[in-house]
Amino acid sequence: MTRRATRNALAAIALWSSLATLAVRLRQVPPFLLVGLALLLGSVLGLRRVSWREVRLETLAVGVYGLFAYHFCLFLGLRLAPPVEANLLNYLWPLLIVVLSPVFLARTALHARHVAGALLGFAGAAVLVTGGRFAFERGNVTGYALAALAAVIWSTFSLISRRMGGFQTASISLFCLVSGALALACHVLLEPRYAFRAVDVPLLLLIGLGPMGAAFYLWDRALGEGDPRVIGTLAYLTPLLSTLLLTAFGGGRLGPVSVLAMVLIVGGAVLGTWEPGRKA
């Protein structure tokens, strides 16, 4: 695992951690409209380099599978099931990246420390997201299934992109462009109309250029150079940092349950990234 890959992964995680804080300020915006516009803004980062002729159809399909299908399943899952439990199932994706690495990547062995670190991270995320209270109900099975499918989509997309050797900046920009257009189509079909206010614009720009833009480019670079088993474990820092940011900006309070979750997540990250025999 190179230092540059670790830096890129942590930078992407930090940007994704800001998404909840920014989204809370834009809670009145219909989700598909928000995602669609944010992805279109994210595409601007590399749009001038896009050449439709250089991007193969199968590559575009993989990108749309990752960016559009993931958000489509996640947001429908959050609508059809209680958001806390749905979000918990969504946070299976870092664990799935670790567990599925040997399936998608040749010469990638799964060691006990990777699995243990990912499981500790998921346990911490579960405690953090639910507050230690689980309430899965049979009547919400469709929403649960969609949230779990979202986790499968993002984890497999991440591993497929690694197997393909990563994507060019222009390709990721095109993924954002097409996925954003599809999300806006979902807004037209599924959501009420919304008129943006002047105060919404700066926040929308921050989301589009940060967690829904630059983060995708950084994530792809991290996976292209780093160990997906380690990166998957580090990804559990996302709910931890997200909670800390929400707390810092008045969106919640830290209690004993949150502290326990932090210990589990950080412990899992340390265990999952530990390399035996490596000197500090």
Secondary structure, 3 states (H helix, E strand, C coil): CCHHHHHHHHHHHHHHHCHHHHHHHCCCCCHHHHHHHHHHHHHCCCHHHCCCCCCCHHHHHHHHHHHHHHHHHHHHHHHHCCHHHHHHHHCCHHHHHHHHHHHHCCCCCCCHHHHHHHHHHHHHHHHHHHCCCCCCCHHHHHHHHHHHHHHHHHHHHHHHHHHCCCCCHHHHHHHHHHHHHHHHHHHHHHCCCCCCCCCHHHHHHHHHHHHHHHHHHHHHHHHHHCCHHHHHHHCCHHHHHHHHHHHHCCCCCCCHHHHHHHHHHHHHHHHHHCCCCCCC
